[in-house]
Amino acid sequence: MSNFDDEDLEIEAIAKCAKALSRLDNESKTRVIRYLLDKYGFIDQSYKPTVPTNQFIGTEKQLPPTNKETKVETINAEPASITKDNIPSLYELMTKQYTKNETEILLMILYYKSNNGTIPIERSSIMDAYREESIYTEGRNKNLSKNIDNLIQQSYISAITKTKFIITSAGIEQIQLIATGKSETKLRKPRNTKRKSPNNDK
């Protein structure tokens, strides 16, 4: 087989592995990678990873013991970093109640509208963004100034001018917490009990 064919096989293997790993959380990814490295003799044989026997049942199977008795390493999974490729949609975040109040909804709107927090956003375009997400209400329009002020007070956004804002590093950290369901903000439910959901636009 030529070098060209070898490279094609490598690219195909990488693509398949990356696709399979993308469906797992960080801890599961680490276990799978360690298992493969161990299987092909690239890491210390004393390490004993666990592999799930059935992803729906959730049980785990221990690999055959090695010569050395070694305690299985515990891996602490970190929240996934947000990129434009893996951040959930606003609809998903609101459906899961990851956005706990109106300021968090606004912060996510600013994130989407500012090219993932990299460029300033004009106040005039915020309501357009609400409409694009089909969550525009007169209440959100009326309370926009108050919610913007809340974000500024929490240092999640910075006011370049009175009508132009940009997300701060603290804001990006909060967005990561929101997008992974780890925001510690207390969930605020709407007063109108006739609404279909906490973040309904009707």
C-alpha positions in Angstrom: 0.0 0.0 0.0 1.3 3.4 -0.9 2.0 6.3 1.5 -1.0 8.1 0.0 -3.3 5.2 0.8 -1.9 5.0 4.3 -2.7 8.7 4.8 -6.2 8.2 3.6 -6.7 5.4 6.1 -5.4 7.6 8.9 -7.7 10.4 8.0 -10.6 8.0 7.8 -9.8 6.6 11.3 -9.4 10.0 12.8 -12.7 11.1 11.4 -14.6 8.1 12.7 -13.0 8.3 16.1 -13.7 12.0 16.4 -17.3 11.5 15.4 -17.7 8.7 18.0 -16.0 10.6 20.8 -18.1 13.7 20.1 -21.2 11.9 21.5 -19.5 11.3 24.9 -18.8 13.4 27.9 -15.2 14.3 28.9 -14.9 11.5 31.4 -16.1 8.9 28.9 -13.8 10.2 26.2 -10.8 9.9 28.5 -11.7 6.3 29.4 -12.1 5.3 25.8 -8.8 6.9 24.8 -6.9 5.4 27.7 -8.5 2.0 26.9 -7.3 2.2 23.3 -3.8 3.3 24.3 -3.6 0.5 26.8 -4.9 -2.0 24.2 -2.2 -1.2 21.8 0.5 -1.0 24.4 1.1 2.8 24.5 0.6 3.4 28.2 1.6 1.8 31.5 0.1 -1.7 31.8 -0.7 -1.1 35.5 -3.6 1.3 34.5 -6.9 -0.5 34.5 -9.6 1.5 32.7 -13.3 0.6 32.8 -15.5 0.4 29.7 -19.3 0.4 29.7 -20.9 -2.9 28.8 -24.2 -1.3 27.9 -24.7 2.5 27.4 -28.4 2.2 28.1 -28.1 0.2 31.3 -25.1 2.2 32.5 -23.2 -0.8 34.0 -19.4 -1.0 33.7 -17.1 -3.9 33.2 -13.6 -4.1 34.7 -10.8 -5.2 32.3 -8.8 -8.3 33.3 -6.5 -7.6 36.2 -2.8 -6.9 35.5 0.2 -8.1 37.5 0.2 -5.0 39.7 -2.7 -4.0 42.0 -3.4 -0.4 41.0 -6.4 1.7 42.1 -8.4 2.8 39.2 -7.8 6.5 38.5 -10.7 8.9 39.1 -11.1 11.5 36.4 -12.8 14.8 37.1 -14.6 15.9 34.0 -14.5 19.7 33.4 -17.4 21.6 31.7 -17.1 21.5 28.0 -15.6 24.6 26.4 -18.0 26.6 24.3 -17.3 26.9 20.7 -19.6 28.0 17.8 -19.8 24.3 16.9 -21.1 22.9 20.2 -23.0 25.6 22.0 -26.6 24.7 22.4 -29.3 26.8 20.7 -31.2 29.3 22.8 -34.3 27.3 22.3 -32.6 24.2 23.9 -31.2 26.2 26.8 -34.6 27.7 27.5 -36.4 24.4 27.2 -34.0 22.8 29.7 -34.4 25.8 31.9 -30.6 26.4 31.8 -31.4 30.1 31.4 -32.6 31.0 34.9 -33.9 34.5 34.3 -34.2 37.3 31.8 -30.7 38.6 32.2 -29.3 35.2 31.3 -31.5 35.0 28.3 -30.2 38.4 27.3 -26.6 37.4 27.9 -27.0 34.4 25.6 -28.7 36.7 23.0 -25.7 39.0 23.1 -23.4 36.0 22.8 -25.1 34.7 19.6 -25.4 38.2 18.1 -21.7 39.2 18.8 -20.1 36.3 16.9 -19.5 34.3 20.1 -18.5 37.3 22.1 -15.8 38.5 19.8 -17.4 41.7 18.5 -19.4 44.6 20.0 -23.2 44.5 19.6 -25.5 47.5 19.2 -28.5 48.0 21.4 -30.7 48.5 18.3 -30.0 44.9 17.1 -30.9 43.2 20.4 -34.7 43.3 19.8 -34.1 42.0 16.3 -32.3 39.1 17.8 -35.3 38.4 20.1 -37.5 38.4 17.1 -35.2 36.0 15.2 -35.4 33.6 18.2 -39.2 34.1 18.2 -39.2 35.2 21.9 -39.9 38.9 21.4 -42.4 40.4 23.9 -43.3 43.9 24.9 -42.1 43.0 28.4 -38.7 42.2 27.2 -38.6 45.4 25.2 -39.7 47.4 28.2 -37.2 45.8 30.6 -34.2 45.9 28.2 -32.5 48.8 29.8 -32.9 47.2 33.3 -31.5 43.9 32.1 -28.6 45.5 30.3 -27.8 47.4 33.5 -27.9 44.1 35.5 -25.4 42.6 33.2 -23.1 45.6 33.5 -23.4 45.5 37.3 -22.4 41.9 37.3 -19.4 42.7 35.0 -20.7 40.2 32.4 -20.8 42.9 29.7 -18.9 46.2 29.3 -20.5 49.4 27.8 -18.3 50.8 25.1 -20.8 53.6 24.6 -24.4 54.1 25.9 -25.7 51.9 23.0 -22.8 49.6 22.2 -21.7 46.6 24.4 -19.2 43.8 24.4 -19.1 40.6 26.5 -16.3 40.4 29.1 -14.2 37.4 30.2 -16.5 37.1 33.2 -19.5 37.0 30.9 -17.9 34.2 28.8 -17.4 32.2 32.0 -21.0 32.7 33.0 -22.1 31.7 29.4 -20.1 28.5 29.8 -22.0 27.7 33.0 -25.3 28.5 31.5 -24.7 26.4 28.4 -23.6 23.4 30.5 -26.5 23.7 33.0 -24.2 24.8 35.8 -25.4 28.4 36.4 -26.0 29.0 40.1 -28.5 31.7 39.4 -31.9 31.0 41.1 -34.5 30.0 38.6 -37.2 32.7 38.3 -40.6 31.5 37.2 -43.0 33.9 35.4 -45.9 35.4 37.4 -48.4 34.5 34.6 -49.3 30.9 35.3 -51.1 30.6 32.0 -47.9 30.7 30.1 -46.9 27.3 28.6 -43.3 27.5 29.8 -41.1 29.6 32.0 -39.6 31.4 29.0 -42.7 31.4 26.8 -42.9 34.4 24.5 -46.7 34.7 24.6 
